[in-house]
Amino acid sequence: MLNPFDFRSSVREMERLRQEMNRLFDQVDRAPGGSLISGYPAMNIWSDGEGVTVTAELPGVNLDELDIAVQGNSLTLKGNRSHPDLGEEVIVHRQERSYGHFRRVLQLPFEVEAGAVEAAYENGVLRIMLPRAESAKPKKITVKQA
C-alpha cells in the first residue's frame, strides 16, 4: 500500500517538472523547417547609469529587412534572413543556421529615450544604444534640517 505522504510528494514533483518543461518550451521558438532554436538572434544586454546597450548577432541579414522599435521599456527587433539560393542539384548535408522571419521582444531594465536611440551594424553584429529616459533616472533627495 502507498504511503499518502509519498503520493502527495510525487504529485508535487510531477507538477514542478511540468512547470519547468512549460517554462523551457516558452523560451524556445520554432525555426523555419520545424527545428527548435532558442532566442534568435543571440543577444547581449548591459546597462550603466546613462542607458542600455544591446548587441545582436545578425550575420546575413539585409538591413533593409530589419525593424527596430522601442516603446516604454520594451525593445522589439524584427527581420528576415533569406535562405541562400543553392540551386536544384545541391544536396544539403547539414543545416544548423536558421533562415526566415524572426522577432524578439526584450524588456529593458528601465524606460529609454526612444527619440535618441542609435543603432550601428558592423561585421554581422547589430549594436543598439538606448539612453535612459530622464524620468527613469534616479533623483537625489535633499534632506532639510528641521
MODELLER restraints for C-alpha pairs under 7 A, 6 or more apart:
rsr = mdl.restraints
at = mdl.atoms
rsr.add(forms.Gaussian(group=physical.xy_distance, feature=features.Distance(at['CA:27:A'], at['CA:38:A']), mean=6.47, stdev=0.5))
rsr.add(forms.Gaussian(group=physical.xy_distance, feature=features.Distance(at['CA:28:A'], at['CA:36:A']), mean=6.66, stdev=0.5))
rsr.add(forms.Gaussian(group=physical.xy_distance, feature=features.Distance(at['CA:28:A'], at['CA:37:A']), mean=6.00, stdev=0.5))
rsr.add(forms.Gaussian(group=physical.xy_distance, feature=features.Distance(at['CA:28:A'], at['CA:38:A']), mean=4.53, stdev=0.5))
rsr.add(forms.Gaussian(group=physical.xy_distance, feature=features.Distance(at['CA:28:A'], at['CA:39:A']), mean=6.47, stdev=0.5))
rsr.add(forms.Gaussian(group=physical.xy_distance, feature=features.Distance(at['CA:29:A'], at['CA:36:A']), mean=6.09, stdev=0.5))
rsr.add(forms.Gaussian(group=physical.xy_distance, feature=features.Distance(at['CA:29:A'], at['CA:37:A']), mean=5.58, stdev=0.5))
rsr.add(forms.Gaussian(group=physical.xy_distance, feature=features.Distance(at['CA:29:A'], at['CA:38:A']), mean=5.82, stdev=0.5))
rsr.add(forms.Gaussian(group=physical.xy_distance, feature=features.Distance(at['CA:29:A'], at['CA:39:A']), mean=6.68, stdev=0.5))
rsr.add(forms.Gaussian(group=physical.xy_distance, feature=features.Distance(at['CA:30:A'], at['CA:36:A']), mean=4.90, stdev=0.5))
rsr.add(forms.Gaussian(group=physical.xy_distance, feature=features.Distance(at['CA:30:A'], at['CA:37:A']), mean=6.15, stdev=0.5))
rsr.add(forms.Gaussian(group=physical.xy_distance, feature=features.Distance(at['CA:31:A'], at['CA:37:A']), mean=6.08, stdev=0.5))
rsr.add(forms.Gaussian(group=physical.xy_distance, feature=features.Distance(at['CA:31:A'], at['CA:98:A']), mean=6.22, stdev=0.5))
rsr.add(forms.Gaussian(group=physical.xy_distance, feature=features.Distance(at['CA:32:A'], at['CA:98:A']), mean=6.89, stdev=0.5))
rsr.add(forms.Gaussian(group=physical.xy_distance, feature=features.Distance(at['CA:32:A'], at['CA:99:A']), mean=6.46, stdev=0.5))
rsr.add(forms.Gaussian(group=physical.xy_distance, feature=features.Distance(at['CA:32:A'], at['CA:100:A']), mean=6.23, stdev=0.5))
rsr.add(forms.Gaussian(group=physical.xy_distance, feature=features.Distance(at['CA:40:A'], at['CA:102:A']), mean=6.96, stdev=0.5))
rsr.add(forms.Gaussian(group=physical.xy_distance, feature=features.Distance(at['CA:41:A'], at['CA:56:A']), mean=6.03, stdev=0.5))
rsr.add(forms.Gaussian(group=physical.xy_distance, feature=features.Distance(at['CA:41:A'], at['CA:57:A']), mean=5.80, stdev=0.5))
rsr.add(forms.Gaussian(group=physical.xy_distance, feature=features.Distance(at['CA:41:A'], at['CA:58:A']), mean=6.47, stdev=0.5))
rsr.add(forms.Gaussian(group=physical.xy_distance, feature=features.Distance(at['CA:42:A'], at['CA:56:A']), mean=5.67, stdev=0.5))
rsr.add(forms.Gaussian(group=physical.xy_distance, feature=features.Distance(at['CA:42:A'], at['CA:57:A']), mean=5.63, stdev=0.5))
rsr.add(forms.Gaussian(group=physical.xy_distance, feature=features.Distance(at['CA:43:A'], at['CA:54:A']), mean=6.81, stdev=0.5))
rsr.add(forms.Gaussian(group=physical.xy_distance, feature=features.Distance(at['CA:43:A'], at['CA:55:A']), mean=5.47, stdev=0.5))
rsr.add(forms.Gaussian(group=physical.xy_distance, feature=features.Distance(at['CA:43:A'], at['CA:56:A']), mean=4.39, stdev=0.5))
rsr.add(forms.Gaussian(group=physical.xy_distance, feature=features.Distance(at['CA:43:A'], at['CA:57:A']), mean=6.62, stdev=0.5))
rsr.add(forms.Gaussian(group=physical.xy_distance, feature=features.Distance(at['CA:44:A'], at['CA:54:A']), mean=5.65, stdev=0.5))
rsr.add(forms.Gaussian(group=physical.xy_distance, feature=features.Distance(at['CA:44:A'], at['CA:55:A']), mean=5.26, stdev=0.5))
rsr.add(forms.Gaussian(group=physical.xy_distance, feature=features.Distance(at['CA:44:A'], at['CA:56:A']), mean=6.65, stdev=0.5))
rsr.add(forms.Gaussian(group=physical.xy_distance, feature=features.Distance(at['CA:45:A'], at['CA:53:A']), mean=5.75, stdev=0.5))
rsr.add(forms.Gaussian(group=physical.xy_distance, feature=features.Distance(at['CA:45:A'], at['CA:54:A']), mean=4.55, stdev=0.5))
rsr.add(forms.Gaussian(group=physical.xy_distance, feature=features.Distance(at['CA:45:A'], at['CA:55:A']), mean=6.65, stdev=0.5))
rsr.add(forms.Gaussian(group=physical.xy_distance, feature=features.Distance(at['CA:46:A'], at['CA:52:A']), mean=5.74, stdev=0.5))
rsr.add(forms.Gaussian(group=physical.xy_distance, feature=features.Distance(at['CA:46:A'], at['CA:53:A']), mean=5.50, stdev=0.5))
rsr.add(forms.Gaussian(group=physical.xy_distance, feature=features.Distance(at['CA:46:A'], at['CA:54:A']), mean=6.74, stdev=0.5))
rsr.add(forms.Gaussian(group=physical.xy_distance, feature=features.Distance(at['CA:47:A'], at['CA:53:A']), mean=6.12, stdev=0.5))
rsr.add(forms.Gaussian(group=physical.xy_distance, feature=features.Distance(at['CA:50:A'], at['CA:131:A']), mean=5.93, stdev=0.5))
rsr.add(forms.Gaussian(group=physical.xy_distance, feature=features.Distance(at['CA:50:A'], at['CA:132:A']), mean=5.55, stdev=0.5))
rsr.add(forms.Gaussian(group=physical.xy_distance, feature=features.Distance(at['CA:51:A'], at['CA:130:A']), mean=5.56, stdev=0.5))
rsr.add(forms.Gaussian(group=physical.xy_distance, feature=features.Distance(at['CA:51:A'], at['CA:131:A']), mean=4.12, stdev=0.5))
rsr.add(forms.Gaussian(group=physical.xy_distance, feature=features.Distance(at['CA:51:A'], at['CA:132:A']), mean=4.33, stdev=0.5))
rsr.add(forms.Gaussian(group=physical.xy_distance, feature=features.Distance(at['CA:52:A'], at['CA:129:A']), mean=6.11, stdev=0.5))
rsr.add(forms.Gaussian(group=physical.xy_distance, feature=features.Distance(at['CA:52:A'], at['CA:130:A']), mean=5.08, stdev=0.5))
rsr.add(forms.Gaussian(group=physical.xy_distance, feature=features.Distance(at['CA:52:A'], at['CA:131:A']), mean=6.32, stdev=0.5))
rsr.add(forms.Gaussian(group=physical.xy_distance, feature=features.Distance(at['CA:53:A'], at['CA:128:A']), mean=5.70, stdev=0.5))
rsr.add(forms.Gaussian(group=physical.xy_distance, feature=features.Distance(at['CA:53:A'], at['CA:129:A']), mean=4.68, stdev=0.5))
rsr.add(forms.Gaussian(group=physical.xy_distance, feature=features.Distance(at['CA:53:A'], at['CA:130:A']), mean=6.11, stdev=0.5))
rsr.add(forms.Gaussian(group=physical.xy_distance, feature=features.Distance(at['CA:54:A'], at['CA:127:A']), mean=5.79, stdev=0.5))
rsr.add(forms.Gaussian(group=physical.xy_distance, feature=features.Distance(at['CA:54:A'], at['CA:128:A']), mean=5.10, stdev=0.5))
rsr.add(forms.Gaussian(group=physical.xy_distance, feature=features.Distance(at['CA:54:A'], at['CA:129:A']), mean=6.61, stdev=0.5))
rsr.add(forms.Gaussian(group=physical.xy_distance, feature=features.Distance(at['CA:55:A'], at['CA:125:A']), mean=6.60, stdev=0.5))
rsr.add(forms.Gaussian(group=physical.xy_distance, feature=features.Distance(at['CA:55:A'], at['CA:126:A']), mean=5.45, stdev=0.5))
rsr.add(forms.Gaussian(group=physical.xy_distance, feature=features.Distance(at['CA:55:A'], at['CA:127:A']), mean=4.46, stdev=0.5))
rsr.add(forms.Gaussian(group=physical.xy_distance, feature=features.Distance(at['CA:55:A'], at['CA:128:A']), mean=6.28, stdev=0.5))
rsr.add(forms.Gaussian(group=physical.xy_distance, feature=features.Distance(at['CA:56:A'], at['CA:125:A']), mean=5.63, stdev=0.5))
rsr.add(forms.Gaussian(group=physical.xy_distance, feature=features.Distance(at['CA:56:A'], at['CA:126:A']), mean=5.11, stdev=0.5))
rsr.add(forms.Gaussian(group=physical.xy_distance, feature=features.Distance(at['CA:56:A'], at['CA:127:A']), mean=6.66, stdev=0.5))
rsr.add(forms.Gaussian(group=physical.xy_distance, feature=features.Distance(at['CA:57:A'], at['CA:124:A']), mean=6.08, stdev=0.5))
rsr.add(forms.Gaussian(group=physical.xy_distance, feature=features.Distance(at['CA:57:A'], at['CA:125:A']), mean=4.70, stdev=0.5))
rsr.add(forms.Gaussian(group=physical.xy_distance, feature=features.Distance(at['CA:57:A'], at['CA:126:A']), mean=6.44, stdev=0.5))
rsr.add(forms.Gaussian(group=physical.xy_distance, feature=features.Distance(at['CA:58:A'], at['CA:124:A']), mean=5.14, stdev=0.5))
rsr.add(forms.Gaussian(group=physical.xy_distance, feature=features.Distance(at['CA:58:A'], at['CA:125:A']), mean=5.63, stdev=0.5))
rsr.add(forms.Gaussian(group=physical.xy_distance, feature=features.Distance(at['CA:58:A'], at['CA:126:A']), mean=6.67, stdev=0.5))
rsr.add(forms.Gaussian(group=physical.xy_distance, feature=features.Distance(at['CA:59:A'], at['CA:124:A']), mean=4.17, stdev=0.5))
rsr.add(forms.Gaussian(group=physical.xy_distance, feature=features.Distance(at['CA:59:A'], at['CA:125:A']), mean=6.94, stdev=0.5))
rsr.add(forms.Gaussian(group=physical.xy_distance, feature=features.Distance(at['CA:60:A'], at['CA:81:A']), mean=6.27, stdev=0.5))
rsr.add(forms.Gaussian(group=physical.xy_distance, feature=features.Distance(at['CA:61:A'], at['CA:80:A']), mean=6.42, stdev=0.5))
rsr.add(forms.Gaussian(group=physical.xy_distance, feature=features.Distance(at['CA:61:A'], at['CA:81:A']), mean=4.84, stdev=0.5))
rsr.add(forms.Gaussian(group=physical.xy_distance, feature=features.Distance(at['CA:65:A'], at['CA:79:A']), mean=5.27, stdev=0.5))
rsr.add(forms.Gaussian(group=physical.xy_distance, feature=features.Distance(at['CA:65:A'], at['CA:80:A']), mean=5.87, stdev=0.5))
rsr.add(forms.Gaussian(group=physical.xy_distance, feature=features.Distance(at['CA:66:A'], at['CA:78:A']), mean=5.84, stdev=0.5))
rsr.add(forms.Gaussian(group=physical.xy_distance, feature=features.Distance(at['CA:66:A'], at['CA:79:A']), mean=4.33, stdev=0.5))
rsr.add(forms.Gaussian(group=physical.xy_distance, feature=features.Distance(at['CA:66:A'], at['CA:80:A']), mean=6.92, stdev=0.5))
rsr.add(forms.Gaussian(group=physical.xy_distance, feature=features.Distance(at['CA:67:A'], at['CA:77:A']), mean=5.87, stdev=0.5))
rsr.add(forms.Gaussian(group=physical.xy_distance, feature=features.Distance(at['CA:67:A'], at['CA:78:A']), mean=5.06, stdev=0.5))
rsr.add(forms.Gaussian(group=physical.xy_distance, feature=features.Distance(at['CA:67:A'], at['CA:79:A']), mean=6.02, stdev=0.5))
rsr.add(forms.Gaussian(group=physical.xy_distance, feature=features.Distance(at['CA:68:A'], at['CA:76:A']), mean=5.80, stdev=0.5))
rsr.add(forms.Gaussian(group=physical.xy_distance, feature=features.Distance(at['CA:68:A'], at['CA:77:A']), mean=4.80, stdev=0.5))
rsr.add(forms.Gaussian(group=physical.xy_distance, feature=features.Distance(at['CA:68:A'], at['CA:78:A']), mean=6.55, stdev=0.5))
rsr.add(forms.Gaussian(group=physical.xy_distance, feature=features.Distance(at['CA:69:A'], at['CA:75:A']), mean=5.86, stdev=0.5))
rsr.add(forms.Gaussian(group=physical.xy_distance, feature=features.Distance(at['CA:69:A'], at['CA:76:A']), mean=5.11, stdev=0.5))
rsr.add(forms.Gaussian(group=physical.xy_distance, feature=features.Distance(at['CA:69:A'], at['CA:77:A']), mean=6.64, stdev=0.5))
rsr.add(forms.Gaussian(group=physical.xy_distance, feature=features.Distance(at['CA:70:A'], at['CA:76:A']), mean=6.36, stdev=0.5))
rsr.add(forms.Gaussian(group=physical.xy_distance, feature=features.Distance(at['CA:70:A'], at['CA:114:A']), mean=5.90, stdev=0.5))
rsr.add(forms.Gaussian(group=physical.xy_distance, feature=features.Distance(at['CA:71:A'], at['CA:114:A']), mean=6.98, stdev=0.5))
rsr.add(forms.Gaussian(group=physical.xy_distance, feature=features.Distance(at['CA:72:A'], at['CA:111:A']), mean=5.06, stdev=0.5))
rsr.add(forms.Gaussian(group=physical.xy_distance, feature=features.Distance(at['CA:72:A'], at['CA:112:A']), mean=6.50, stdev=0.5))
rsr.add(forms.Gaussian(group=physical.xy_distance, feature=features.Distance(at['CA:73:A'], at['CA:107:A']), mean=5.93, stdev=0.5))
rsr.add(forms.Gaussian(group=physical.xy_distance, feature=features.Distance(at['CA:73:A'], at['CA:108:A']), mean=5.00, stdev=0.5))
rsr.add(forms.Gaussian(group=physical.xy_distance, feature=features.Distance(at['CA:73:A'], at['CA:109:A']), mean=6.93, stdev=0.5))
rsr.add(forms.Gaussian(group=physical.xy_distance, feature=features.Distance(at['CA:73:A'], at['CA:110:A']), mean=5.43, stdev=0.5))
rsr.add(forms.Gaussian(group=physical.xy_distance, feature=features.Distance(at['CA:73:A'], at['CA:111:A']), mean=4.16, stdev=0.5))
rsr.add(forms.Gaussian(group=physical.xy_distance, feature=features.Distance(at['CA:73:A'], at['CA:112:A']), mean=6.18, stdev=0.5))
rsr.add(forms.Gaussian(group=physical.xy_distance, feature=features.Distance(at['CA:74:A'], at['CA:105:A']), mean=6.80, stdev=0.5))
rsr.add(forms.Gaussian(group=physical.xy_distance, feature=features.Distance(at['CA:74:A'], at['CA:106:A']), mean=5.68, stdev=0.5))
rsr.add(forms.Gaussian(group=physical.xy_distance, feature=features.Distance(at['CA:74:A'], at['CA:107:A']), mean=4.72, stdev=0.5))
rsr.add(forms.Gaussian(group=physical.xy_distance, feature=features.Distance(at['CA:74:A'], at['CA:108:A']), mean=5.74, stdev=0.5))
rsr.add(forms.Gaussian(group=physical.xy_distance, feature=features.Distance(at['CA:75:A'], at['CA:105:A']), mean=5.62, stdev=0.5))
rsr.add(forms.Gaussian(group=physical.xy_distance, feature=features.Distance(at['CA:75:A'], at['CA:106:A']), mean=5.15, stdev=0.5))
rsr.add(forms.Gaussian(group=physical.xy_distance, feature=features.Distance(at['CA:75:A'], at['CA:107:A']), mean=6.52, stdev=0.5))
rsr.add(forms.Gaussian(group=physical.xy_distance, feature=features.Distance(at['CA:76:A'], at['CA:104:A']), mean=5.74, stdev=0.5))
rsr.add(forms.Gaussian(group=physical.xy_distance, feature=features.Distance(at['CA:76:A'], at['CA:105:A']), mean=4.39, stdev=0.5))
rsr.add(forms.Gaussian(group=physical.xy_distance, feature=features.Distance(at['CA:76:A'], at['CA:106:A']), mean=6.44, stdev=0.5))
rsr.add(forms.Gaussian(group=physical.xy_distance, feature=features.Distance(at['CA:77:A'], at['CA:103:A']), mean=5.66, stdev=0.5))
rsr.add(forms.Gaussian(group=physical.xy_distance, feature=features.Distance(at['CA:77:A'], at['CA:104:A']), mean=5.25, stdev=0.5))
rsr.add(forms.Gaussian(group=physical.xy_distance, feature=features.Distance(at['CA:77:A'], at['CA:105:A']), mean=6.43, stdev=0.5))
rsr.add(forms.Gaussian(group=physical.xy_distance, feature=features.Distance(at['CA:78:A'], at['CA:102:A']), mean=5.65, stdev=0.5))
rsr.add(forms.Gaussian(group=physical.xy_distance, feature=features.Distance(at['CA:78:A'], at['CA:103:A']), mean=4.34, stdev=0.5))
rsr.add(forms.Gaussian(group=physical.xy_distance, feature=features.Distance(at['CA:78:A'], at['CA:104:A']), mean=6.53, stdev=0.5))
rsr.add(forms.Gaussian(group=physical.xy_distance, feature=features.Distance(at['CA:79:A'], at['CA:101:A']), mean=5.72, stdev=0.5))
rsr.add(forms.Gaussian(group=physical.xy_distance, feature=features.Distance(at['CA:79:A'], at['CA:102:A']), mean=5.53, stdev=0.5))
rsr.add(forms.Gaussian(group=physical.xy_distance, feature=features.Distance(at['CA:79:A'], at['CA:103:A']), mean=6.67, stdev=0.5))
rsr.add(forms.Gaussian(group=physical.xy_distance, feature=features.Distance(at['CA:80:A'], at['CA:100:A']), mean=5.25, stdev=0.5))
rsr.add(forms.Gaussian(group=physical.xy_distance, feature=features.Distance(at['CA:80:A'], at['CA:101:A']), mean=4.23, stdev=0.5))
rsr.add(forms.Gaussian(group=physical.xy_distance, feature=features.Distance(at['CA:80:A'], at['CA:102:A']), mean=6.06, stdev=0.5))
rsr.add(forms.Gaussian(group=physical.xy_distance, feature=features.Distance(at['CA:81:A'], at['CA:99:A']), mean=5.13, stdev=0.5))
rsr.add(forms.Gaussian(group=physical.xy_distance, feature=features.Distance(at['CA:81:A'], at['CA:100:A']), mean=5.15, stdev=0.5))
rsr.add(forms.Gaussian(group=physical.xy_distance, feature=features.Distance(at['CA:81:A'], at['CA:101:A']), mean=6.51, stdev=0.5))
rsr.add(forms.Gaussian(group=physical.xy_distance, feature=features.Distance(at['CA:82:A'], at['CA:99:A']), mean=5.80, stdev=0.5))
rsr.add(forms.Gaussian(group=physical.xy_distance, feature=features.Distance(at['CA:82:A'], at['CA:100:A']), mean=5.76, stdev=0.5))
rsr.add(forms.Gaussian(group=physical.xy_distance, feature=features.Distance(at['CA:83:A'], at['CA:99:A']), mean=5.46, stdev=0.5))
rsr.add(forms.Gaussian(group=physical.xy_distance, feature=features.Distance(at['CA:83:A'], at['CA:100:A']), mean=6.94, stdev=0.5))
rsr.add(forms.Gaussian(group=physical.xy_distance, feature=features.Distance(at['CA:110:A'], at['CA:136:A']), mean=6.34, stdev=0.5))
rsr.add(forms.Gaussian(group=physical.xy_distance, feature=features.Distance(at['CA:111:A'], at['CA:132:A']), mean=6.27, stdev=0.5))
rsr.add(forms.Gaussian(group=physical.xy_distance, feature=features.Distance(at['CA:111:A'], at['CA:133:A']), mean=5.73, stdev=0.5))
rsr.add(forms.Gaussian(group=physical.xy_distance, feature=features.Distance(at['CA:111:A'], at['CA:136:A']), mean=6.01, stdev=0.5))
rsr.add(forms.Gaussian(group=physical.xy_distance, feature=features.Distance(at['CA:112:A'], at['CA:130:A']), mean=6.00, stdev=0.5))
rsr.add(forms.Gaussian(group=physical.xy_distance, feature=features.Distance(at['CA:112:A'], at['CA:131:A']), mean=5.51, stdev=0.5))
rsr.add(forms.Gaussian(group=physical.xy_distance, feature=features.Distance(at['CA:112:A'], at['CA:132:A']), mean=4.35, stdev=0.5))
rsr.add(forms.Gaussian(group=physical.xy_distance, feature=features.Distance(at['CA:112:A'], at['CA:133:A']), mean=4.45, stdev=0.5))
rsr.add(forms.Gaussian(group=physical.xy_distance, feature=features.Distance(at['CA:113:A'], at['CA:130:A']), mean=6.88, stdev=0.5))
rsr.add(forms.Gaussian(group=physical.xy_distance, feature=features.Distance(at['CA:113:A'], at['CA:131:A']), mean=5.63, stdev=0.5))
rsr.add(forms.Gaussian(group=physical.xy_distance, feature=features.Distance(at['CA:113:A'], at['CA:132:A']), mean=5.82, stdev=0.5))
rsr.add(forms.Gaussian(group=physical.xy_distance, feature=features.Distance(at['CA:113:A'], at['CA:133:A']), mean=4.54, stdev=0.5))
rsr.add(forms.Gaussian(group=physical.xy_distance, feature=features.Distance(at['CA:116:A'], at['CA:131:A']), mean=6.69, stdev=0.5))
rsr.add(forms.Gaussian(group=physical.xy_distance, feature=features.Distance(at['CA:117:A'], at['CA:129:A']), mean=5.78, stdev=0.5))
rsr.add(forms.Gaussian(group=physical.xy_distance, feature=features.Distance(at['CA:117:A'], at['CA:130:A']), mean=4.78, stdev=0.5))
rsr.add(forms.Gaussian(group=physical.xy_distance, feature=features.Distance(at['CA:117:A'], at['CA:131:A']), mean=6.50, stdev=0.5))
rsr.add(forms.Gaussian(group=physical.xy_distance, feature=features.Distance(at['CA:118:A'], at['CA:128:A']), mean=5.76, stdev=0.5))
rsr.add(forms.Gaussian(group=physical.xy_distance, feature=features.Distance(at['CA:118:A'], at['CA:129:A']), mean=5.23, stdev=0.5))
rsr.add(forms.Gaussian(group=physical.xy_distance, feature=features.Distance(at['CA:118:A'], at['CA:130:A']), mean=6.76, stdev=0.5))
rsr.add(forms.Gaussian(group=physical.xy_distance, feature=features.Distance(at['CA:119:A'], at['CA:126:A']), mean=6.98, stdev=0.5))
rsr.add(forms.Gaussian(group=physical.xy_distance, feature=features.Distance(at['CA:119:A'], at['CA:127:A']), mean=5.54, stdev=0.5))
rsr.add(forms.Gaussian(group=physical.xy_distance, feature=features.Distance(at['CA:119:A'], at['CA:128:A']), mean=4.31, stdev=0.5))
rsr.add(forms.Gaussian(group=physical.xy_distance, feature=features.Distance(at['CA:119:A'], at['CA:129:A']), mean=6.24, stdev=0.5))
rsr.add(forms.Gaussian(group=physical.xy_distance, feature=features.Distance(at['CA:120:A'], at['CA:126:A']), mean=5.81, stdev=0.5))
rsr.add(forms.Gaussian(group=physical.xy_distance, feature=features.Distance(at['CA:120:A'], at['CA:127:A']), mean=5.27, stdev=0.5))
rsr.add(forms.Gaussian(group=physical.xy_distance, feature=features.Distance(at['CA:120:A'], at['CA:128:A']), mean=6.60, stdev=0.5))
rsr.add(forms.Gaussian(group=physical.xy_distance, feature=features.Distance(at['CA:121:A'], at['CA:127:A']), mean=6.25, stdev=0.5))
